[in-house]
Amino acid sequence: MNDSGTPRALRSVNPAGLKPGGHYSSAMIAGDFVFLSGQTPRDADRKVVGNSIEEQTRATLANVERVLAAAGAGPEDVVKVTVYLTDLTLFSRFNALYASWFAQHKPARTTVEAGLQGVLVEIDLVAYIGKR
C-alpha cells in the first residue's frame, strides 16, 4: 500500500530494442522490487547472438543490464538470480563470466539444467530498488 492506503501500481518495463518473444514484459516493477523475465542471448530482431557459452553469456548479461537500467537498477541491486543452462557441464565457463559481471556482489542464485530451445543460457532475477 502507498501512503494513501491504495495498492501500489505495477509498472511494466520494456526497453527499446528488446522485444519480448511472447505475451510478457521484460520486467515488472512491484513496489521496491524489479522482477526480470528470462533474458536470453537474442538481439533486437530476436536472433541468437553467439554460439559458445561465453558469447551467449555476455549477450544475455548485456540484455539483463539493459532491462535493469530501464527499471532504474543495476547489478548491485540484484538479490536473487535463476540461471538455466542447457548442459550443467557448461557451468564453470558460464560462472567465470557471471562472477566477473557481478564483481564483489554475490546475490543468491539457483542454477538448473533446462531444455532451452535454440540458446545455451537464460537468466531471470529479482532486484531491490528501495532505499539506497
Secondary structure as UniProt FT lines:
FT   TURN            3..4
FT   STRAND          10..13
FT   TURN            16..17
FT   STRAND          27..30
FT   TURN            31..32
FT   STRAND          33..39
FT   TURN            44..45
FT   HELIX           53..70
FT   TURN            71..72
FT   HELIX           75..77
FT   STRAND          78..85
FT   HELIX           88..90
FT   HELIX           91..102
FT   TURN            103..104
FT   STRAND          108..113
FT   STRAND          121..128
//
